[in-house]
Amino acid sequence: MKTLFWCGLVFLVACAAPKQTSVSVYEPEAIDMVILQRTGCFGTCPIYKVAVFGNGIVAYEGKAYTDYEGKYMGQIDSDEAKKLFTRIHSLDWENYPAEYPIDNQDFPQFFINYKTIEIDKQVKGNTGAADDLISLSLEIDRIISTLNLQKQ
């Protein structure tokens, strides 16, 4: 009877214990960075390179057909940086090829380089790249478009 009591008590305690979830939020380091570079096209596509660091610092270099030609600096807030890097870190970097076939020569190509202590991966592509990489490049563009960049 005692054994049954203790087994029941252990069962009740185990069921009542708070459940831990496996959801983890990536904590970016200041040295973590994502670099997005866009190349030209057969027209006036913006040509630029932007680096976003884990601490929210943004370095931008506009080369042609952009509102910002030259070197600029900016800052995104730490919550937005954390959200961006959590998303980036959740992507399947191991399984992306280094280069996607260029399926449309008229569209600009992009390079995305993600660097952390554990990961250093560059991917090149355009319209034929993985949807999540295209979406990431557009998200970085959106973030950059909201900044008040300062000429360096």
Residue pairs with C-beta under 8 A, 6 or more apart in sequence:
25 82
25 86
26 82
26 85
26 86
26 89
26 90
27 82
28 54
28 55
28 81
28 82
28 85
28 86
28 89
28 116
29 54
29 116
29 117
30 53
30 54
30 55
30 57
31 53
31 54
31 115
31 116
31 117
32 53
32 54
32 85
32 115
32 116
32 117
33 51
33 52
33 53
33 54
33 113
33 114
33 115
34 51
34 52
34 84
34 85
34 88
34 112
34 113
34 114
34 115
34 136
34 140
35 49
35 50
35 51
35 52
35 111
35 112
35 113
35 115
36 49
36 50
36 52
36 110
36 111
36 112
36 137
36 140
36 141
37 48
37 49
37 50
37 110
37 111
37 113
38 45
38 46
38 47
38 48
38 49
38 108
38 109
38 110
38 137
39 45
39 47
39 108
39 109
39 110
39 111
40 47
40 64
40 65
40 108
41 106
41 107
41 108
42 105
42 106
43 106
44 65
45 65
45 107
45 108
46 62
46 64
46 65
46 66
46 108
47 62
47 63
47 64
47 65
47 66
47 108
48 60
48 61
48 62
48 63
48 66
48 68
49 60
49 61
49 63
50 58
50 59
50 60
50 61
50 140
50 144
51 58
51 59
51 60
52 58
52 76
52 81
52 84
52 140
52 143
53 59
53 81
54 81
54 85
55 78
55 81
56 75
56 76
56 77
56 78
56 80
56 81
57 73
57 74
57 75
58 73
58 74
58 75
58 76
58 144
58 147
58 149
59 71
59 72
59 73
60 68
60 71
60 72
60 73
60 74
60 144
60 149
61 70
61 71
61 72
62 68
62 69
62 70
62 72
63 69
68 149
70 151
70 152
71 151
71 152
72 149
72 150
72 151
72 152
73 149
73 150
73 152
74 144
74 147
74 148
74 149
74 150
75 147
76 84
76 143
76 147
80 143
84 139
84 140
84 143
87 136
87 139
88 114
88 136
89 116
91 114
91 132
91 133
91 136
93 114
93 119
93 121
96 121
96 123
96 130
96 133
97 123
98 121
98 122
98 123
98 124
99 123
99 124
99 125
100 123
100 124
100 125
100 126
100 128
100 129
100 130
101 128
102 109
102 125
102 126
102 128
103 126
103 127
103 128
104 126
104 127
104 128
107 126
107 127
108 126
109 124
109 125
109 126
110 124
110 125
110 126
110 129
110 137
111 122
111 123
111 124
112 122
112 123
112 133
112 136
112 137
113 120
113 121
113 122
113 123
114 120
114 121
114 122
123 129
123 133
125 133
125 134
127 134
